[in-house]
Amino acid sequence: MFVQGPFSAAYRDVARYDRHVDIIKSDWAAANIWLESADCALARGAWLAICKDDRLVPISEVAIADDPGHALFLGLWSRLSERRATLVDIARLNILLNTLGLVILAGFLLAVRATLTSIVLLVLGPVEYLGWMGTSPHWSFIGIVSMASVLPMALVAKEEALLSRRAGQAFIAIGVIALAVAALVREPIGLMACAISLAAIVVAALRRRQMKRPLPGLIAITASVVVAVAAPQWATMARDASFAMEPARHVQTHGLSHTLYIGLGFVENRLGIRYDDAFGEEVARRVDPDVVLGSTEYFRIMRKLYIDQVLEDPLEVARIYVEKAMQTLARPTMHPGPPFGVFLAIAAIHLLIATLFGAWRRLAFVQGLIVEVVALAFALAFLAQAALALPSHAYVVAVNGFVLVLFGVILEFFCRAIWRPVSRRLEPAVILSRLRS
């Protein structure tokens, strides 16, 4: 399907621009630095580094507060293929991540026998996953969050015996790897996937305790989740241990406290904060004139400033977050489609009513409950991200994978509800009884 379909078409479209790669620069400044880092990996084998004459400089010194995923993958690919990476390769990487996310999530749904949900995702998904593409990291978010969502679903599905032992282990392993990829490409997505996975582990542990089953396996999975979400740090530590690298002054991740602080200034506020990177630096320098932008100390200062603002005027902070959340809820994430808030309300009401009436088990659709809860949790996490940081379509559009999954679950729920009485009437015993009467 994907070889001859949307994957192939998207891959061909970006390949048409190969002849322009020497003159085109990406609008996303960090993307151009990724390519410099890939050139360095090709020349000297060092990843997440920039070659300066005979020196190796950490990429974090040039691409400040940037997540390392794209630079790492492009550098490894360039080294293995022995050819320079280009802007086209960035687009290809985004296409690959999105395709993997779609296929892995759809494959999991099929494995737990949420068949109609999987079909809905495969039929409608390519437009959302592959219909838009570019050279910034944002274009890959829908893919990485989709593949990372398999881990919490697989953890609970395995405890409910919806997956065989081997299939459960395979999907959990895939989910842990996907979590590491998500953390590398986008720190906030990695953190939300980690939090939801840890919540799923708690649910699985309670289920095991109820069934009087041992817990050591879940302890090992918990350790794997913690290790996976720290993948950016592991990649940086491995680089520093392998190569003579200049000391890094900047953090090799996105950093959260800076965004949390200036995020308070996205709407009009009485705190005097502006949504502007330069404003964050200006405020931090009032505390420490010598602080380095994007350093560990810088993020420490921003974290303290943020906490101080929350404690000083919690009502204003709450008002800001509510206003930004309402902006996100009032706009559709999918076009055409209803506002995001309307879709969330429909999914939440369906989940509540179906659960209260015990419909999931009566319809033999417990997998639908698991998938709906996890998909809704990720959707709410994206809403929280928009409220805390930036209510921009570019950041929230990755939720569309879960919008499709929620639509598929609700559709399959009602199809099963309609089919259940029909199937009972078609049972041989029922037909025989009618014939006798």
Phi, psi and omega in degrees: 000312185277333180295317181263352187256230188296325179299311181297318181296314180295320180297319179293321183299315181288331180294337181297338184264010179306322186288348182257001190295337181282344183244345183268135172245148179285144173293334176275105189304322182298330181298322178294327178287326175304319182292324174298318179295321177296322176298321179293321177297322179293320185281320189232359176080001183269130179264157180053044181218158173243130179277118176241098184056244181259013182252154172248119182251130177304138182298335180296342179282345181248311176265088189284134178055041180251140177291145189275354191303305184297317179298320180295311183293320179293321178294317179296318179296317181297319180294316182289322182274346181058041174214155182293142174275148181230177176302325178299323179292329175296314178298320178297320178298316177299318178299316181297315180297319180292320179295317178298317179300316179296313183292317181295315180294315179296321178297320177295314179302321178293321182294327179269009176067033166267066194295311182295322177299318178297318180296317178301316180295319181289327182281314184267340186295318184306325179296319182281323184277327187235000184281348178221141187206150179196193187248012172264164182293338186302331184290343182259358188297322182296326180287315185289325179286330178294315181290326180289335181289345180294328184299304179297325177296316182293323180300314181283321180299323179294320179292332179272009179061029176274347176234145174293165181302315182291317179294321178298314179297321181295314181290326176294318178298316177299319181295321178295316177297318179297323177297318178297318178297317179299317179296324179291319185280320182209108184304313180300322179293320176299320180291319179293322178293323178295314181298316181291325177293319178295323176297320178295324178296320177298315178299316179296322179294319178296322178295318179293321179296320178297322181270001181057048178250155184290156184253352185307324180299320179291328177296319178295320179294320177300316178298321179296322179296315180297319178293318183295318183290343177266018182306320178301319179292321179296318180297319180291317179296320179295321177297312183295328179283337186265336186226153176283096189250141173296147180300140180269133176265343185250154177285139183267043173213178184295321184077132187254324189295324177300313181294321179298319183289305182289340177299335177293343183261011181291331177243165177303134184210159180267007179274347180077022182261141176244144176279089185202125180303320181296327179294318177300317179296318180300315181293319180296324181287340173292329178279315180220102183302338184260006184295143180266125179303128178084006179274170177301319179294322179299312181292330176295317179297315181296324178296317178295317179297320179295311180299319179299319180294319180297317181287327183287320183217071184297328181292319178293319178298316178298319179298318179299314182293320178296318181296318180291322177296319180295324176300318180290318182293332184278348182250145174287144173269339182239135182241126354284155179175166180285165173305148182304321181297322179296315181294318178299319180296317179299313181296317181294318179295318178298315180300315182296310183293314181298324180286317180300324182267006177062032186286335185298313181285326178296327179269004184054045184229044178299328178300328178295321177298313181299311182295318182294318180297313182293317179298319179292324178297317178293321178299317178292327177295321177292325175296317178297320178299317179297320180290320183282328186243268188225119178279061182256143179300325182298330182269331185263346185296338178297344180289348185297333174300320179283331173300315179294319180295316179297319176299317180296318180296314181297318178298315180293324177303311183287327176296319177293321180296323179287320185285333186302308178293328178295316182295327179294322179292337181268000179294140182307320182296321180292316179297317180298319180297321179293319179297321180291326181281000000 
